[in-house]
């Protein structure tokens, strides 16, 4: 999956990858992938950032 993401670094590919990792990964690994998606994606960095903030907000709601 990492090779595909590096070859075709589109926001949609990153979001599919992130949704897959949400089922099997932990919070730290998801944050790392969000960070890499913003670094590698040439377009739509804003959309990926908004999705990251949405995910963090959803996660924090359960603690308050």
Buried (B, 14 or more C-beta within 10 A) or exposed (E): EEEEBEEEBBBEBBBBBBEEBBEEBEEEEBBEBBEBBBEBBEEBBEBBEEBBEEBBEEEEEEEE
